[in-house]
Amino acid sequence: MMNIFGMTFEQLGQLCADEGMPKFAAKQICDWLYAKHVDSIDAMTNLSLKARARLNEIAFIGRHAPVDCQISTDGTKKYLFRIENGERRMENYPDAEANSQFSTPNSQFSIPNSQFSIPNSQFSTPNSQFSTPNSQFPTLNSQFSTPNSQFSTPNSQFSTPNSQFPILNSQLNKYVEAVFIPDGDRGTLCVSCQIGCKMGCRFCVTGQQGFHGSLDTSEILNQIFSIPEFDRLTNIVYMGMGEPMDNLDNVLRSTQVLTAPWGLGWSPHRITVSTVGIIPGLRRFLDESQCHVAVSLHNPFAAERLNIMPMQKAYPIANVVALLRQYDWSGQRRISFEYTMFKGLNDDTHHAAELVRLLKGLYCRVNLIRFHSSPDTPFKTASSQAMERFKDYLNSHGITCTIRASRGEDIMAACGLLAGQAKHSSKQ
C-alpha cells in the first residue's frame, strides 16, 4: 500500500488517472489531506464511495502522533517521533558510515559521563498532560530492558550505565525530534529531515550520533501536522536533525505542500531552511524555492572552520558566500548566517573583522547563538560580554547582527542538542 500523505498535487493526479478517478479528485484529496488535515480516507466525504473503497485498498494516510513530549520551563516543547522501519534505512546507505569522509575516529557512541544523564529529569513535569499514566504521548515500552538494568544491554559498546538516555545504535535509532517554540503570537516549529546527520560537526549532538537515513516527505510533514499546536504555527524552520541539502528532494516536496495553493498555501517567507553549505544542493534550492535560507557558518577562517566542520573541505565557506552573491536578497527573501559562539575559538575581534570582510556587501543577517556546553565536548560557552562586543562590532561595520534567545536548553531542545533519544519507562 502507498502512503498518500505527503504526495503533491501532480502525484495525486497521476494516481487518480491510474485508478480511473476524475481529474478533480486530486484537488479534493489535497484539500482533505492538507487544508482539512484528515487522517482517514473514509472522512473524504465528497469522493464517491467507489473511489474511497479503492483508495482504502491501495493507500493509507501516514500520519501518527508523537510518542513523547518534554516541556521546558520556558514553554518550549520537544516532540519525539518514531520513524517506522527506521532500522532498515541504512540499507539504502550501505557505505555511508564506513566510507564517509565525515566520520570521526573513536566511536562517538561510547561516551563517558554522558551529557544525557540529567538529574531531576525534565520529562516529569508537574501538572503536565504528558506526565500522566493516560498521557496522549505514552512513554515507550523499552526494548532495551534486561533483568538488572532497564537501559544497558550486556556487552554493548553503546550502553551508558549512568545515563537514562542510551545512545542508540544504527539498528535501533528510529526517532527524530521536533521543537515547538512559542513566542507571543508567534509559534515556530523546528523540524528534522534526517535520522542523525552525515556532516559530523564536532559541536553538534545530532552529528555525534552518526547518520541513519533520510526522512521521506510524509515523515517531515508529519512533524508539522501531528502536533497539538498545529493551528498555532506561524513559522517553520528546517533546523532540526539532519542536513536539508542532503535530503533535498523530500525537503523541496515538503515545502511545496506547505506553500502551494493546493496545500497549506503559506507564504514561503514563513519557512527557513538551513544548510552547512552543500553547494550543489544549495544552488538547486535557491533556484527552485523562495523560502528563506540560513547558512551554518560558525567561523570565518577556513582552517579554523575545517577543525569543527568537516564539510568545509568539500565546500569552503568562501565558495558558499560567492554562490549566495549571485542571488538577489534585497526583497522579502532573506539569507542569514548562524554563528555559534565558542569561548576562545571564534569570539574575538579578529574573527568579527574577518566575518565583516567575508560578508561585506551581501544583504544578510548574522545570528549569534550561545553554545550549549556538555561534559563530553571540549568547547566552552562564550561569555555574554564577548557576544555583545561581537554583535556591536558587526552592527557598527554594516552587518546586521542579533543574539538569538536560547530556548529549551533544560530539555535538550536548544540549537545543536537534538539527538532523537527515546525515553524509557522505569515501570517495565
N, C-alpha and C positions, 0 to 999 in steps of 0.2 A: 504494500500500500504506500501511497505517496503522501507527503505532508504538504498541504496547500497553504498553510500559514507561512508567510514569507515569500510566496510567489508574486511576481509582478503581474501587471495587467496583461502584458504580452504573453507571459507564460500561461496564465489562466485562460486567455483567449485561445491558445493552441490546444489546451486541454479540452475546452468546450467544443472546439471544432472536431477534435479526435473522437469525442463521445457523442457527437451528433446533437449537441445542445445549441440553441440560438446564440448569435453573437453577443446579444445584450446580456446574456447570463454571466459573462466575465465581469462586467461592470457591477452586476448585482452581488456577485460573490465578493468582489473587492469591498463593496460597501459594507457587507456583513462582517468581513474579516477585520477591516481597519477603521472604518467610521463607527460602526456599532460594536466592534470587537467582541463578537460572539465566539464561543468555544465549542459549538455544536453545529454540525451540518443541518440537523433537523430544525434548528432555530432560523434557518434561511427560508422564511415562510413565503416569500414571493417567487421562489423557484418551484417548478412543478414537482408533484410527488414523485414522478418518474425520475426527474433529474436528481432529486435528493436521494432517492433509493440507489441510483447508480453511483453517486458520489460516495455514499456510505460504503459501497462495495470496494471502491478503489482508492479512497482517500481518507484522511483524517486531519484534524486541526491540531497541530503540535504545540499547544500551549500548556504550561504547567506552572504551578505556584512555586515560589522559593521554598526551600526546605528548612531554612533557618533565617533569623534576623537578629542582629545585635543593635542596640540603641545607645548612642553616645550621650554623655551629659549635655552636649551642645545641641542635641536634636537630630544629628546625623544618624542615618540608618544604613547598615551594611547588610545586604541580602546575599544569601548563598544559594546558588542554583546548581542542581545536579545535572550533569550532561549525560544523556543516555548513550550507552555504548562508548563512553569516553575511553575505556581501556583499549578499544580497538583502533583509536585514532592514529596511533603511531604506525599501524600497518601501512598507512599512506605516506609515511615519512621514515622508511626503514633505516636511512643513514643519517637522519637529522642530528642525532646526538653523537654518534660515533665519529662522524666526519666533519662536524660543524666547526667552522673557523672561530665560532663564538664560545665554544666550550672552554671551561677552565679546569686546570688540574686540581686534584684533591677535591673529591666529590662534595658539592655544596649541600648534599643531603644529610651528611653526618655532622651535626652542629652541636658543639658543647655549649652548655649554658644557654639553651635555646631562647631566642627572643620571643618565642611563642608561649613560654611558661610565664604566665601573668597571674600574680596573686590577686585575690579579690575579683574573681572573674567578672568581666563586663557583660558576660552573657546572661547573668542572673540579675535582672533589673526589677526592683520593687514596682508593684502595680503595673507591670508591663503585660500587654496581651500576649507577648511572646514568651513569657516565662511561667506559663501556667500549664497544668497537665493536659488541658484540652486545646492547647495553642494551635492556631491555624498553621503555624510553622513548626511542626513537630520535630523534636530532636531525632537525628538519625539513629537507627539501631546499628550499633557498631559491628562491623565485620572484622574488626581487628582484635576483639577481646580474647583473652586467654584466662585460664582459671586464676592466675595470680596477678594479672595485670590487664586492665581494660584497654590499655593503649599500646604497649610494646608487644612485639612479636618475637619469638625465640630466634636467635642468630640473625637478626635483621640489622643490616647496616643503616636502616632508616629509622630504627626506634630511637626515641629520645626519652629515657626513663623519667626525667624530671619535668617533662613537658606534657601538658594536657592537649597540645595541638601537634600531633605527629606529622612530620614531613611525609607526604605521600609519594610513593614511587610511581613510575610511569604506568604500571599495571592498575593502580588504584586511584590515581588522581583523576577524578571525574567531576570536579566542581569549579565554578567560576564565581566571582563576586561582582556585584554592582552596588554603587553607593548613592543614596538619595541625600541631597544637601538642601535643606530648607533655609531660606533667607528672605524674610519678609514675605512679599508677594511673589517671590521667585522660588521655583523648585527645580533644581538641577539634578540630573541623573548621570552618574559616571558609569559607563558600560564597558564590558570586556569584549574582546574579539578573538582571543585565543586562550587555550588552556596552557598557562605558563607562557614562556617567551624565548625566542632564539637569540635575542640581542645581547644578552649577557652583561648588561650594565652593572657594574660592581656594587653600586649603592642601592639597587632595587631588589626588594624581597621577591617579587614575581620572577625576575631574572635568575635568582638563585635556585629556583625550583626546576629550571630546565624547561624544555618545550615538549608538550604532549598532544599537540594537534590544534587545528583551527576550528572555530565555530562556524556553522553554516548560517545562512541569513535568518532562518527561523530562530536559532538559538540566540543570536544577537538581539533580535526584536523581542523575543520572549522576556528578556530582562526589563524591557520598557513596558510592555503591555500587561505584564502579570504582577506588578506590584500594586499595593493598595493606593499608592499616591499617583497613579497614572493620570488622573484628571487634574492633578495639581502641577504637572510638569510644564515648565516653560522653556527649558533648555536641555540639550543632550550633549555630553562630551564623551568622545571616544578616547578616554584616558585611563581606562582600567587595565586589566591584564592583557598582555599581548601587544604586538606592533600592527596597527591597522594597514600599513602599506605592504605587509607580508601576508595579508588576507584580503586583498583589495577587491576582488570580485564580490565577495559576500558583504564587505563594508559598503561598497557602492550600491548594491541592491537594497541593503537595509536603509540607507539614506534616501534612496529613491522612494521606498514605501513611505517614509516619513514625510517627504516633501511633495510627492506627485499629487495632482488633483484627485486621482482615484484612490489615493492612500489617506494619510492624515492631513495632507495639504498644508504642512508647516512651511514657513519661510526657511530656506537653507541657512539663513543667518542666525537661526536659533540652535545651530549644530556646529560643534567644533571637533575636528578630527586631528589627533596628534600623530607625530612621527619622530623617529630619531634621525630621519633624513635619507631614506632609501630612495635614491634619485629617480630610477625608472618608474616606481610606483607613484611617487610624489608628482612627477610630471603628468602622468596619466590622470591622477586625481584632480590636479589643477585644471586640466582640460575638460574633464567630464563632470565636475561638480562645482557648485557655487558655495559650498559650506566653508566656514572658517577653517584655518589651518594653524596648528600650534607645533612648533619645532622644539624638540628637547635639545638644548644647546649645552648648558652647564659649564662650559669652559671655552673661551675664545682661542686659546693656543692649541695648535694641532697636536703637539706631542703630549701635552697635559690631558687633553680630551681623550686621546687614544688610551691613556692609562686607566680611564674609568669607563670608556665607551668603545668597545671593540669595533663597532660599525664605522668609526672614524677612519679606519684603514681603507675600507672599501669605498666609502662616500664621505670625503673630507667636508667639514662644515663650510669651508670657503666655497666649495663647489655647490653645496646646497643653497647658500645665500646667492650665488651667481644665478642659479636657476630661478629663485624667487624674484630676482630683479627683472626678469623677463615678463612679469605679470603686473597688472595694474591693481594697486592696493589703496587707491585714493577714494574709492567708493565705499559701499556698505560692507563689502567683503573684507575681512581682516586677517592679517598674519601676526602671530605673536610668537615670542621665544620664551621657553620655560628655562629658568636658571636656578637650579638648586644650589644653595649656599653652603659650602663646607669650610669649616674653620681652618685657616692657614693654607688652603689649597686653591681657592678661587675667589676670595673675598676682599682682596686689597685693591689699591688704586690702579696698579698697572694692569690688572685684569679688567677693571672698568674702562680704562683708556683703550685697551685692545678691543673690547667689545664695541666701543664707540667707533673705532676705526673700521671694524668688520661690518657694522650695520649702517654706517653713515650714508644718508640719502635714501634709505629704504623706509617707506612709510610703515611703521610697525610699532609694537609694544613689547616690552620685556617684563615678564612676571617673575619676581624673585620669590623663591619657595624655601621655607625653612626646612632643613634636613631633619628627619625624624630618626635619631640615632637609636642603635640597639647594641646589645653586648657582643654581637657577632660581626661587627664591622669596624674597620679602623677609622672610619670617618667620624668627624665630630660636627656638632651644630655650630654654625657661625653665630656670633653674638648679635643681639638686636641692634647695638650701636654700629657694628660693621655693616649690617644690612641697610640701615638708614643712610650711612655715608655712601654706600654703593648706589643706592637709589637716587640720592641727591646729586651725585656726580653725573649719572646718566641723564637725569632730567635737565641739569644745567648745561649739558652738551647736546641737547636736542633730541634725545632718545626718551620717549615716554616710558616711564617705569613705575611699577607699583609693587607692593609687597602683598602677596596673596595670603589671606587669612587662613590659618591652619584649622581644619575641621576633622573631627572624628579620630584623633590620634589615640584616644583611650580605647578604641575598639579596633585598632589596626586598620583604619579606613582612610588614612591620610595618604598623600602622594607617595608612591613607591612602596607602600606597605601591603598591598593586596596579595594574598597567597592562595586563595581557593581552598582553605583548610576546613574540613568537616569537623564540627563539634560532636563529641561522643558522650553519650549519657553515662553517668556512674550507676544508673539503675538498670543493669543488664539482667 
